[in-house]
Amino acid sequence: NPQRDHMLIYHVKRYSELANLSDRVVRLTGLEINRDNNGPHRANVCLELNIKPMFARDARDVEARFNVPKNSRMSLPTWSPNGKRFAMMRLARKEVSLYLGSTEGRRRLVRVRDVVLNGALGSPIQWLPDGNTLLCRLISRGENDRPVVRLPVGPNVVETSGAEKILRPYRDLLETEEDADLFDYYTTSQ
């Protein structure tokens, strides 16, 4: 943490499960977005999360385990500036939810109800300087707002006819109006 008096030990599963590899993914502007939960396509599976005080004051200051939901895909913790709390996002099948933990009191992760995060552009969690307030990017749309994507009628053939052409090494550029609509749909937050 920023105060350097506690450390979180985050144990992850080394390899992803096959079920996670089959998630539906949208690739736009170099991002890999999970279509079902609006989070990043690849995330760590957290097996265990422990907190350990750096300097033990008495016998009660020992490593403690947090109650991580089984086989959860969790982000790395984001510490508050005062080092007393941390926030994490959990990537479930249909949504990205917010969890909070504390270095003081009971060692539990608490899910913040009715908060659905938008993790398409990276971590949607930011602590404000007071250490008590979070600024989060939230989903700001309904499921029926998803743009309709038309399938191509045939292959996309590009012919240079011997003329020089610029080769763009960038992946997944927004090349059509549909790409731009999908990008807006997945990245718009409130």
Disulfide bonds with the S-S distance in Angstrom:
none
